[in-house]
Amino acid sequence: MDDRHMQIGEVAARTELSLRTIRHYEETGLVIPSARSQGGFRLYTETDVARLMVIRRMKPLGFTLDQMRDLLDATDRLDAGEALDADRRDALLERVRDYRRTAADQIDKLRVQLARAEEFAATLESRLETATPTTRT
């Protein structure tokens, strides 16, 4: 991947996460900046940005920080290129599959909530249309 380093402000703009949120993810060990500048500023790579995007996508689906950490650990191990025995590799892949199933379930629930919210908004719109006073001549 790209070796170019970015400061936290650029990463925040690219990920649409606040500086505070990115710092929080660092404090919890989810994303550690790849480097620090001579002045002590956090420096991130494309790999760090990709990791933050995974976290950002998991958050609205209700995943906890521990679940995010667990999934990232599994994908890191799979991506590391280290020799894994078949059982260990299968176990890691099963963890990822479990998260995929959980994500799909959460998406289904969000679709139901969105449909209900749209029905509610339509009900309000209908009520407003019928309540609009007629003008007198």
Phi and psi in radians as a Rosetta constraint file:
Dihedral C 1 N 2 CA 2 C 2 CIRCULARHARMONIC -1.151 0.35
Dihedral N 2 CA 2 C 2 N 3 CIRCULARHARMONIC 2.320 0.35
Dihedral C 2 N 3 CA 3 C 3 CIRCULARHARMONIC -1.553 0.35
Dihedral N 3 CA 3 C 3 N 4 CIRCULARHARMONIC -0.081 0.35
Dihedral C 3 N 4 CA 4 C 4 CIRCULARHARMONIC -1.069 0.35
Dihedral N 4 CA 4 C 4 N 5 CIRCULARHARMONIC 2.401 0.35
Dihedral C 4 N 5 CA 5 C 5 CIRCULARHARMONIC -1.763 0.35
Dihedral N 5 CA 5 C 5 N 6 CIRCULARHARMONIC 2.500 0.35
Dihedral C 5 N 6 CA 6 C 6 CIRCULARHARMONIC -2.152 0.35
Dihedral N 6 CA 6 C 6 N 7 CIRCULARHARMONIC 2.555 0.35
Dihedral C 6 N 7 CA 7 C 7 CIRCULARHARMONIC -1.416 0.35
Dihedral N 7 CA 7 C 7 N 8 CIRCULARHARMONIC 2.896 0.35
Dihedral C 7 N 8 CA 8 C 8 CIRCULARHARMONIC -1.042 0.35
Dihedral N 8 CA 8 C 8 N 9 CIRCULARHARMONIC -0.583 0.35
Dihedral C 8 N 9 CA 9 C 9 CIRCULARHARMONIC -1.097 0.35
Dihedral N 9 CA 9 C 9 N 10 CIRCULARHARMONIC -0.737 0.35
Dihedral C 9 N 10 CA 10 C 10 CIRCULARHARMONIC -1.166 0.35
Dihedral N 10 CA 10 C 10 N 11 CIRCULARHARMONIC -0.683 0.35
Dihedral C 10 N 11 CA 11 C 11 CIRCULARHARMONIC -1.123 0.35
Dihedral N 11 CA 11 C 11 N 12 CIRCULARHARMONIC -0.726 0.35
Dihedral C 11 N 12 CA 12 C 12 CIRCULARHARMONIC -1.070 0.35
Dihedral N 12 CA 12 C 12 N 13 CIRCULARHARMONIC -0.759 0.35
Dihedral C 12 N 13 CA 13 C 13 CIRCULARHARMONIC -1.127 0.35
Dihedral N 13 CA 13 C 13 N 14 CIRCULARHARMONIC -0.728 0.35
Dihedral C 13 N 14 CA 14 C 14 CIRCULARHARMONIC -1.228 0.35
Dihedral N 14 CA 14 C 14 N 15 CIRCULARHARMONIC -0.619 0.35
Dihedral C 14 N 15 CA 15 C 15 CIRCULARHARMONIC -1.651 0.35
Dihedral N 15 CA 15 C 15 N 16 CIRCULARHARMONIC -0.179 0.35
Dihedral C 15 N 16 CA 16 C 16 CIRCULARHARMONIC 1.037 0.35
Dihedral N 16 CA 16 C 16 N 17 CIRCULARHARMONIC 0.580 0.35
Dihedral C 16 N 17 CA 17 C 17 CIRCULARHARMONIC -1.915 0.35
Dihedral N 17 CA 17 C 17 N 18 CIRCULARHARMONIC 2.607 0.35
Dihedral C 17 N 18 CA 18 C 18 CIRCULARHARMONIC -1.311 0.35
Dihedral N 18 CA 18 C 18 N 19 CIRCULARHARMONIC 2.777 0.35
Dihedral C 18 N 19 CA 19 C 19 CIRCULARHARMONIC -1.008 0.35
Dihedral N 19 CA 19 C 19 N 20 CIRCULARHARMONIC -0.720 0.35
Dihedral C 19 N 20 CA 20 C 20 CIRCULARHARMONIC -1.069 0.35
Dihedral N 20 CA 20 C 20 N 21 CIRCULARHARMONIC -0.750 0.35
Dihedral C 20 N 21 CA 21 C 21 CIRCULARHARMONIC -1.127 0.35
Dihedral N 21 CA 21 C 21 N 22 CIRCULARHARMONIC -0.769 0.35
Dihedral C 21 N 22 CA 22 C 22 CIRCULARHARMONIC -1.082 0.35
Dihedral N 22 CA 22 C 22 N 23 CIRCULARHARMONIC -0.743 0.35
Dihedral C 22 N 23 CA 23 C 23 CIRCULARHARMONIC -1.101 0.35
Dihedral N 23 CA 23 C 23 N 24 CIRCULARHARMONIC -0.681 0.35
Dihedral C 23 N 24 CA 24 C 24 CIRCULARHARMONIC -1.078 0.35
Dihedral N 24 CA 24 C 24 N 25 CIRCULARHARMONIC -0.764 0.35
Dihedral C 24 N 25 CA 25 C 25 CIRCULARHARMONIC -1.110 0.35
Dihedral N 25 CA 25 C 25 N 26 CIRCULARHARMONIC -0.546 0.35
Dihedral C 25 N 26 CA 26 C 26 CIRCULARHARMONIC -1.194 0.35
Dihedral N 26 CA 26 C 26 N 27 CIRCULARHARMONIC -0.803 0.35
Dihedral C 26 N 27 CA 27 C 27 CIRCULARHARMONIC -1.044 0.35
Dihedral N 27 CA 27 C 27 N 28 CIRCULARHARMONIC -0.589 0.35
Dihedral C 27 N 28 CA 28 C 28 CIRCULARHARMONIC -1.537 0.35
Dihedral N 28 CA 28 C 28 N 29 CIRCULARHARMONIC -0.034 0.35
Dihedral C 28 N 29 CA 29 C 29 CIRCULARHARMONIC 1.460 0.35
Dihedral N 29 CA 29 C 29 N 30 CIRCULARHARMONIC 0.182 0.35
Dihedral C 29 N 30 CA 30 C 30 CIRCULARHARMONIC -1.309 0.35
Dihedral N 30 CA 30 C 30 N 31 CIRCULARHARMONIC -0.713 0.35
Dihedral C 30 N 31 CA 31 C 31 CIRCULARHARMONIC -2.415 0.35
Dihedral N 31 CA 31 C 31 N 32 CIRCULARHARMONIC 2.086 0.35
Dihedral C 31 N 32 CA 32 C 32 CIRCULARHARMONIC -1.876 0.35
Dihedral N 32 CA 32 C 32 N 33 CIRCULARHARMONIC 2.235 0.35
Dihedral C 32 N 33 CA 33 C 33 CIRCULARHARMONIC -0.963 0.35
Dihedral N 33 CA 33 C 33 N 34 CIRCULARHARMONIC 2.495 0.35
Dihedral C 33 N 34 CA 34 C 34 CIRCULARHARMONIC -1.213 0.35
Dihedral N 34 CA 34 C 34 N 35 CIRCULARHARMONIC -0.419 0.35
Dihedral C 34 N 35 CA 35 C 35 CIRCULARHARMONIC -2.762 0.35
Dihedral N 35 CA 35 C 35 N 36 CIRCULARHARMONIC 3.040 0.35
Dihedral C 35 N 36 CA 36 C 36 CIRCULARHARMONIC -2.261 0.35
Dihedral N 36 CA 36 C 36 N 37 CIRCULARHARMONIC 2.523 0.35
Dihedral C 36 N 37 CA 37 C 37 CIRCULARHARMONIC -1.312 0.35
Dihedral N 37 CA 37 C 37 N 38 CIRCULARHARMONIC 2.997 0.35
Dihedral C 37 N 38 CA 38 C 38 CIRCULARHARMONIC -1.048 0.35
Dihedral N 38 CA 38 C 38 N 39 CIRCULARHARMONIC -0.519 0.35
Dihedral C 38 N 39 CA 39 C 39 CIRCULARHARMONIC -1.474 0.35
Dihedral N 39 CA 39 C 39 N 40 CIRCULARHARMONIC 0.023 0.35
Dihedral C 39 N 40 CA 40 C 40 CIRCULARHARMONIC 1.583 0.35
Dihedral N 40 CA 40 C 40 N 41 CIRCULARHARMONIC 0.092 0.35
Dihedral C 40 N 41 CA 41 C 41 CIRCULARHARMONIC -1.286 0.35
Dihedral N 41 CA 41 C 41 N 42 CIRCULARHARMONIC 2.502 0.35
Dihedral C 41 N 42 CA 42 C 42 CIRCULARHARMONIC -1.168 0.35
Dihedral N 42 CA 42 C 42 N 43 CIRCULARHARMONIC 2.407 0.35
Dihedral C 42 N 43 CA 43 C 43 CIRCULARHARMONIC -2.208 0.35
Dihedral N 43 CA 43 C 43 N 44 CIRCULARHARMONIC 2.305 0.35
Dihedral C 43 N 44 CA 44 C 44 CIRCULARHARMONIC -2.092 0.35
Dihedral N 44 CA 44 C 44 N 45 CIRCULARHARMONIC 2.690 0.35
Dihedral C 44 N 45 CA 45 C 45 CIRCULARHARMONIC -1.933 0.35
Dihedral N 45 CA 45 C 45 N 46 CIRCULARHARMONIC 3.065 0.35
Dihedral C 45 N 46 CA 46 C 46 CIRCULARHARMONIC -1.028 0.35
Dihedral N 46 CA 46 C 46 N 47 CIRCULARHARMONIC -0.632 0.35
Dihedral C 46 N 47 CA 47 C 47 CIRCULARHARMONIC -1.076 0.35
Dihedral N 47 CA 47 C 47 N 48 CIRCULARHARMONIC -0.720 0.35
Dihedral C 47 N 48 CA 48 C 48 CIRCULARHARMONIC -1.127 0.35
Dihedral N 48 CA 48 C 48 N 49 CIRCULARHARMONIC -0.707 0.35
Dihedral C 48 N 49 CA 49 C 49 CIRCULARHARMONIC -1.113 0.35
Dihedral N 49 CA 49 C 49 N 50 CIRCULARHARMONIC -0.747 0.35
Dihedral C 49 N 50 CA 50 C 50 CIRCULARHARMONIC -1.065 0.35
Dihedral N 50 CA 50 C 50 N 51 CIRCULARHARMONIC -0.692 0.35
Dihedral C 50 N 51 CA 51 C 51 CIRCULARHARMONIC -1.122 0.35
Dihedral N 51 CA 51 C 51 N 52 CIRCULARHARMONIC -0.758 0.35
Dihedral C 51 N 52 CA 52 C 52 CIRCULARHARMONIC -1.097 0.35
Dihedral N 52 CA 52 C 52 N 53 CIRCULARHARMONIC -0.615 0.35
Dihedral C 52 N 53 CA 53 C 53 CIRCULARHARMONIC -1.175 0.35
Dihedral N 53 CA 53 C 53 N 54 CIRCULARHARMONIC -0.638 0.35
Dihedral C 53 N 54 CA 54 C 54 CIRCULARHARMONIC -1.062 0.35
Dihedral N 54 CA 54 C 54 N 55 CIRCULARHARMONIC -0.811 0.35
Dihedral C 54 N 55 CA 55 C 55 CIRCULARHARMONIC -1.084 0.35
Dihedral N 55 CA 55 C 55 N 56 CIRCULARHARMONIC -0.799 0.35
Dihedral C 55 N 56 CA 56 C 56 CIRCULARHARMONIC -1.041 0.35
Dihedral N 56 CA 56 C 56 N 57 CIRCULARHARMONIC -0.637 0.35
Dihedral C 56 N 57 CA 57 C 57 CIRCULARHARMONIC -1.331 0.35
Dihedral N 57 CA 57 C 57 N 58 CIRCULARHARMONIC -0.465 0.35
Dihedral C 57 N 58 CA 58 C 58 CIRCULARHARMONIC -1.353 0.35
Dihedral N 58 CA 58 C 58 N 59 CIRCULARHARMONIC -0.575 0.35
Dihedral C 58 N 59 CA 59 C 59 CIRCULARHARMONIC -0.977 0.35
Dihedral N 59 CA 59 C 59 N 60 CIRCULARHARMONIC -0.886 0.35
Dihedral C 59 N 60 CA 60 C 60 CIRCULARHARMONIC -1.168 0.35
Dihedral N 60 CA 60 C 60 N 61 CIRCULARHARMONIC -0.219 0.35
Dihedral C 60 N 61 CA 61 C 61 CIRCULARHARMONIC -1.576 0.35
Dihedral N 61 CA 61 C 61 N 62 CIRCULARHARMONIC 0.062 0.35
Dihedral C 61 N 62 CA 62 C 62 CIRCULARHARMONIC 1.502 0.35
Dihedral N 62 CA 62 C 62 N 63 CIRCULARHARMONIC 0.217 0.35
Dihedral C 62 N 63 CA 63 C 63 CIRCULARHARMONIC -1.229 0.35
Dihedral N 63 CA 63 C 63 N 64 CIRCULARHARMONIC 2.467 0.35
Dihedral C 63 N 64 CA 64 C 64 CIRCULARHARMONIC -1.422 0.35
Dihedral N 64 CA 64 C 64 N 65 CIRCULARHARMONIC 2.912 0.35
Dihedral C 64 N 65 CA 65 C 65 CIRCULARHARMONIC -1.061 0.35
Dihedral N 65 CA 65 C 65 N 66 CIRCULARHARMONIC -0.669 0.35
Dihedral C 65 N 66 CA 66 C 66 CIRCULARHARMONIC -1.124 0.35
Dihedral N 66 CA 66 C 66 N 67 CIRCULARHARMONIC -0.697 0.35
Dihedral C 66 N 67 CA 67 C 67 CIRCULARHARMONIC -1.159 0.35
Dihedral N 67 CA 67 C 67 N 68 CIRCULARHARMONIC -0.710 0.35
Dihedral C 67 N 68 CA 68 C 68 CIRCULARHARMONIC -1.055 0.35
Dihedral N 68 CA 68 C 68 N 69 CIRCULARHARMONIC -0.791 0.35
Dihedral C 68 N 69 CA 69 C 69 CIRCULARHARMONIC -1.062 0.35
Dihedral N 69 CA 69 C 69 N 70 CIRCULARHARMONIC -0.747 0.35
Dihedral C 69 N 70 CA 70 C 70 CIRCULARHARMONIC -1.120 0.35
Dihedral N 70 CA 70 C 70 N 71 CIRCULARHARMONIC -0.796 0.35
Dihedral C 70 N 71 CA 71 C 71 CIRCULARHARMONIC -1.116 0.35
Dihedral N 71 CA 71 C 71 N 72 CIRCULARHARMONIC -0.786 0.35
Dihedral C 71 N 72 CA 72 C 72 CIRCULARHARMONIC -1.078 0.35
Dihedral N 72 CA 72 C 72 N 73 CIRCULARHARMONIC -0.656 0.35
Dihedral C 72 N 73 CA 73 C 73 CIRCULARHARMONIC -1.084 0.35
Dihedral N 73 CA 73 C 73 N 74 CIRCULARHARMONIC -0.796 0.35
Dihedral C 73 N 74 CA 74 C 74 CIRCULARHARMONIC -1.103 0.35
Dihedral N 74 CA 74 C 74 N 75 CIRCULARHARMONIC -0.803 0.35
Dihedral C 74 N 75 CA 75 C 75 CIRCULARHARMONIC -1.213 0.35
Dihedral N 75 CA 75 C 75 N 76 CIRCULARHARMONIC -0.611 0.35
Dihedral C 75 N 76 CA 76 C 76 CIRCULARHARMONIC -1.062 0.35
Dihedral N 76 CA 76 C 76 N 77 CIRCULARHARMONIC -0.767 0.35
Dihedral C 76 N 77 CA 77 C 77 CIRCULARHARMONIC -1.157 0.35
Dihedral N 77 CA 77 C 77 N 78 CIRCULARHARMONIC -0.694 0.35
Dihedral C 77 N 78 CA 78 C 78 CIRCULARHARMONIC -1.165 0.35
Dihedral N 78 CA 78 C 78 N 79 CIRCULARHARMONIC -0.628 0.35
Dihedral C 78 N 79 CA 79 C 79 CIRCULARHARMONIC -1.471 0.35
Dihedral N 79 CA 79 C 79 N 80 CIRCULARHARMONIC -0.221 0.35
Dihedral C 79 N 80 CA 80 C 80 CIRCULARHARMONIC -1.175 0.35
Dihedral N 80 CA 80 C 80 N 81 CIRCULARHARMONIC -0.341 0.35
Dihedral C 80 N 81 CA 81 C 81 CIRCULARHARMONIC 1.367 0.35
Dihedral N 81 CA 81 C 81 N 82 CIRCULARHARMONIC 0.100 0.35
Dihedral C 81 N 82 CA 82 C 82 CIRCULARHARMONIC -1.315 0.35
Dihedral N 82 CA 82 C 82 N 83 CIRCULARHARMONIC 2.694 0.35
Dihedral C 82 N 83 CA 83 C 83 CIRCULARHARMONIC -1.254 0.35
Dihedral N 83 CA 83 C 83 N 84 CIRCULARHARMONIC 2.090 0.35
Dihedral C 83 N 84 CA 84 C 84 CIRCULARHARMONIC -2.007 0.35
Dihedral N 84 CA 84 C 84 N 85 CIRCULARHARMONIC 2.399 0.35
Dihedral C 84 N 85 CA 85 C 85 CIRCULARHARMONIC -1.231 0.35
Dihedral N 85 CA 85 C 85 N 86 CIRCULARHARMONIC 2.813 0.35
Dihedral C 85 N 86 CA 86 C 86 CIRCULARHARMONIC -1.007 0.35
Dihedral N 86 CA 86 C 86 N 87 CIRCULARHARMONIC -0.710 0.35
Dihedral C 86 N 87 CA 87 C 87 CIRCULARHARMONIC -1.133 0.35
Dihedral N 87 CA 87 C 87 N 88 CIRCULARHARMONIC -0.748 0.35
Dihedral C 87 N 88 CA 88 C 88 CIRCULARHARMONIC -1.162 0.35
Dihedral N 88 CA 88 C 88 N 89 CIRCULARHARMONIC -0.754 0.35
Dihedral C 88 N 89 CA 89 C 89 CIRCULARHARMONIC -1.081 0.35
Dihedral N 89 CA 89 C 89 N 90 CIRCULARHARMONIC -0.790 0.35
Dihedral C 89 N 90 CA 90 C 90 CIRCULARHARMONIC -1.073 0.35
Dihedral N 90 CA 90 C 90 N 91 CIRCULARHARMONIC -0.684 0.35
Dihedral C 90 N 91 CA 91 C 91 CIRCULARHARMONIC -1.140 0.35
Dihedral N 91 CA 91 C 91 N 92 CIRCULARHARMONIC -0.724 0.35
Dihedral C 91 N 92 CA 92 C 92 CIRCULARHARMONIC -1.147 0.35
Dihedral N 92 CA 92 C 92 N 93 CIRCULARHARMONIC -0.753 0.35
Dihedral C 92 N 93 CA 93 C 93 CIRCULARHARMONIC -1.101 0.35
Dihedral N 93 CA 93 C 93 N 94 CIRCULARHARMONIC -0.641 0.35
Dihedral C 93 N 94 CA 94 C 94 CIRCULARHARMONIC -1.151 0.35
Dihedral N 94 CA 94 C 94 N 95 CIRCULARHARMONIC -0.657 0.35
Dihedral C 94 N 95 CA 95 C 95 CIRCULARHARMONIC -1.050 0.35
Dihedral N 95 CA 95 C 95 N 96 CIRCULARHARMONIC -0.782 0.35
Dihedral C 95 N 96 CA 96 C 96 CIRCULARHARMONIC -1.119 0.35
Dihedral N 96 CA 96 C 96 N 97 CIRCULARHARMONIC -0.728 0.35
Dihedral C 96 N 97 CA 97 C 97 CIRCULARHARMONIC -1.060 0.35
Dihedral N 97 CA 97 C 97 N 98 CIRCULARHARMONIC -0.706 0.35
Dihedral C 97 N 98 CA 98 C 98 CIRCULARHARMONIC -1.040 0.35
Dihedral N 98 CA 98 C 98 N 99 CIRCULARHARMONIC -0.750 0.35
Dihedral C 98 N 99 CA 99 C 99 CIRCULARHARMONIC -1.165 0.35
Dihedral N 99 CA 99 C 99 N 100 CIRCULARHARMONIC -0.643 0.35
Dihedral C 99 N 100 CA 100 C 100 CIRCULARHARMONIC -1.084 0.35
Dihedral N 100 CA 100 C 100 N 101 CIRCULARHARMONIC -0.762 0.35
Dihedral C 100 N 101 CA 101 C 101 CIRCULARHARMONIC -1.119 0.35
Dihedral N 101 CA 101 C 101 N 102 CIRCULARHARMONIC -0.764 0.35
Dihedral C 101 N 102 CA 102 C 102 CIRCULARHARMONIC -1.081 0.35
Dihedral N 102 CA 102 C 102 N 103 CIRCULARHARMONIC -0.744 0.35
Dihedral C 102 N 103 CA 103 C 103 CIRCULARHARMONIC -1.069 0.35
Dihedral N 103 CA 103 C 103 N 104 CIRCULARHARMONIC -0.780 0.35
Dihedral C 103 N 104 CA 104 C 104 CIRCULARHARMONIC -1.072 0.35
Dihedral N 104 CA 104 C 104 N 105 CIRCULARHARMONIC -0.727 0.35
Dihedral C 104 N 105 CA 105 C 105 CIRCULARHARMONIC -1.093 0.35
Dihedral N 105 CA 105 C 105 N 106 CIRCULARHARMONIC -0.760 0.35
Dihedral C 105 N 106 CA 106 C 106 CIRCULARHARMONIC -1.152 0.35
Dihedral N 106 CA 106 C 106 N 107 CIRCULARHARMONIC -0.668 0.35
Dihedral C 106 N 107 CA 107 C 107 CIRCULARHARMONIC -1.095 0.35
Dihedral N 107 CA 107 C 107 N 108 CIRCULARHARMONIC -0.733 0.35
Dihedral C 107 N 108 CA 108 C 108 CIRCULARHARMONIC -1.048 0.35
Dihedral N 108 CA 108 C 108 N 109 CIRCULARHARMONIC -0.755 0.35
Dihedral C 108 N 109 CA 109 C 109 CIRCULARHARMONIC -1.116 0.35
Dihedral N 109 CA 109 C 109 N 110 CIRCULARHARMONIC -0.719 0.35
Dihedral C 109 N 110 CA 110 C 110 CIRCULARHARMONIC -1.127 0.35
Dihedral N 110 CA 110 C 110 N 111 CIRCULARHARMONIC -0.628 0.35
Dihedral C 110 N 111 CA 111 C 111 CIRCULARHARMONIC -1.100 0.35
Dihedral N 111 CA 111 C 111 N 112 CIRCULARHARMONIC -0.718 0.35
Dihedral C 111 N 112 CA 112 C 112 CIRCULARHARMONIC -1.119 0.35
Dihedral N 112 CA 112 C 112 N 113 CIRCULARHARMONIC -0.780 0.35
Dihedral C 112 N 113 CA 113 C 113 CIRCULARHARMONIC -1.088 0.35
Dihedral N 113 CA 113 C 113 N 114 CIRCULARHARMONIC -0.712 0.35
Dihedral C 113 N 114 CA 114 C 114 CIRCULARHARMONIC -1.122 0.35
Dihedral N 114 CA 114 C 114 N 115 CIRCULARHARMONIC -0.738 0.35
Dihedral C 114 N 115 CA 115 C 115 CIRCULARHARMONIC -1.077 0.35
Dihedral N 115 CA 115 C 115 N 116 CIRCULARHARMONIC -0.721 0.35
Dihedral C 115 N 116 CA 116 C 116 CIRCULARHARMONIC -1.141 0.35
Dihedral N 116 CA 116 C 116 N 117 CIRCULARHARMONIC -0.707 0.35
Dihedral C 116 N 117 CA 117 C 117 CIRCULARHARMONIC -1.133 0.35
Dihedral N 117 CA 117 C 117 N 118 CIRCULARHARMONIC -0.702 0.35
Dihedral C 117 N 118 CA 118 C 118 CIRCULARHARMONIC -1.151 0.35
Dihedral N 118 CA 118 C 118 N 119 CIRCULARHARMONIC -0.674 0.35
Dihedral C 118 N 119 CA 119 C 119 CIRCULARHARMONIC -1.100 0.35
Dihedral N 119 CA 119 C 119 N 120 CIRCULARHARMONIC -0.730 0.35
Dihedral C 119 N 120 CA 120 C 120 CIRCULARHARMONIC -1.090 0.35
Dihedral N 120 CA 120 C 120 N 121 CIRCULARHARMONIC -0.808 0.35
Dihedral C 120 N 121 CA 121 C 121 CIRCULARHARMONIC -1.077 0.35
Dihedral N 121 CA 121 C 121 N 122 CIRCULARHARMONIC -0.687 0.35
Dihedral C 121 N 122 CA 122 C 122 CIRCULARHARMONIC -1.144 0.35
Dihedral N 122 CA 122 C 122 N 123 CIRCULARHARMONIC -0.666 0.35
Dihedral C 122 N 123 CA 123 C 123 CIRCULARHARMONIC -1.086 0.35
Dihedral N 123 CA 123 C 123 N 124 CIRCULARHARMONIC -0.764 0.35
Dihedral C 123 N 124 CA 124 C 124 CIRCULARHARMONIC -1.127 0.35
Dihedral N 124 CA 124 C 124 N 125 CIRCULARHARMONIC -0.722 0.35
Dihedral C 124 N 125 CA 125 C 125 CIRCULARHARMONIC -1.073 0.35
Dihedral N 125 CA 125 C 125 N 126 CIRCULARHARMONIC -0.765 0.35
Dihedral C 125 N 126 CA 126 C 126 CIRCULARHARMONIC -1.095 0.35
Dihedral N 126 CA 126 C 126 N 127 CIRCULARHARMONIC -0.730 0.35
Dihedral C 126 N 127 CA 127 C 127 CIRCULARHARMONIC -1.100 0.35
Dihedral N 127 CA 127 C 127 N 128 CIRCULARHARMONIC -0.733 0.35
Dihedral C 127 N 128 CA 128 C 128 CIRCULARHARMONIC -1.145 0.35
Dihedral N 128 CA 128 C 128 N 129 CIRCULARHARMONIC -0.667 0.35
Dihedral C 128 N 129 CA 129 C 129 CIRCULARHARMONIC -1.138 0.35
Dihedral N 129 CA 129 C 129 N 130 CIRCULARHARMONIC -0.685 0.35
Dihedral C 129 N 130 CA 130 C 130 CIRCULARHARMONIC -1.373 0.35
Dihedral N 130 CA 130 C 130 N 131 CIRCULARHARMONIC -0.344 0.35
Dihedral C 130 N 131 CA 131 C 131 CIRCULARHARMONIC -1.643 0.35
Dihedral N 131 CA 131 C 131 N 132 CIRCULARHARMONIC -0.048 0.35
Dihedral C 131 N 132 CA 132 C 132 CIRCULARHARMONIC -1.176 0.35
Dihedral N 132 CA 132 C 132 N 133 CIRCULARHARMONIC 2.164 0.35
Dihedral C 132 N 133 CA 133 C 133 CIRCULARHARMONIC -1.189 0.35
Dihedral N 133 CA 133 C 133 N 134 CIRCULARHARMONIC 2.542 0.35
Dihedral C 133 N 134 CA 134 C 134 CIRCULARHARMONIC -1.490 0.35
Dihedral N 134 CA 134 C 134 N 135 CIRCULARHARMONIC 2.563 0.35
Dihedral C 134 N 135 CA 135 C 135 CIRCULARHARMONIC -1.497 0.35
Dihedral N 135 CA 135 C 135 N 136 CIRCULARHARMONIC 2.537 0.35
Dihedral C 135 N 136 CA 136 C 136 CIRCULARHARMONIC -1.725 0.35
Dihedral N 136 CA 136 C 136 N 137 CIRCULARHARMONIC 2.588 0.35
